[in-house]
């Protein structure tokens, strides 16, 4: 799902942030088990705030569905 700015346009920054989160989650999955990964751990690996992460992915389950 792509995020849309208040003016109704998909922003490049939003796409980059979302892709960064997905890529870093994939890297975490290669290093540790799914159950050991937390939303806070994903934010630390991705360099985004917890609010930004939950803006793009409402739960860890939804994020992992996107990764898979």
SVG drawing of the C-alpha trace seen along z (x, -y; Angstrom):
<svg xmlns="http://www.w3.org/2000/svg" viewBox="-6 -19 29 37">
<polyline fill="none" stroke="black" stroke-width="0.4" points="0.0,0.0 1.4,-3.4 1.0,-6.4 -0.6,-9.5 0.3,-13.1 -2.5,-15.4 -2.7,-16.7 -3.4,-13.2 0.1,-12.4 2.3,-9.5 5.5,-10.9 8.9,-9.7 10.1,-10.0 7.2,-7.7 8.2,-5.1 11.8,-5.2 11.0,-4.9 8.7,-2.0 11.3,-0.2 14.0,-0.9 11.8,0.7 11.1,3.8 14.8,4.2 16.0,3.9 13.3,6.4 14.5,8.9 18.1,8.5 16.9,9.0 15.1,12.2 18.4,13.6 20.1,13.0 17.4,13.9 14.2,15.8 10.8,14.2 9.8,14.4 12.9,12.5 12.2,9.5 10.4,6.6 8.9,3.5 11.5,1.5 14.3,3.7 13.0,3.0 13.0,-0.8 16.6,-0.6 17.7,1.3 15.9,-1.0 16.7,-4.3 13.0,-5.4 10.8,-6.3 8.2,-3.9 5.5,-6.3 6.8,-6.2 7.0,-2.4 3.4,-2.1 2.3,-4.7 3.4,-2.4 2.7,1.0 0.1,1.2 1.5,4.4 4.5,6.7 2.3,9.3 1.3,6.9 4.9,6.0 6.0,9.6 3.2,10.3 4.7,7.6 8.2,8.9 7.1,12.4"/>
</svg>
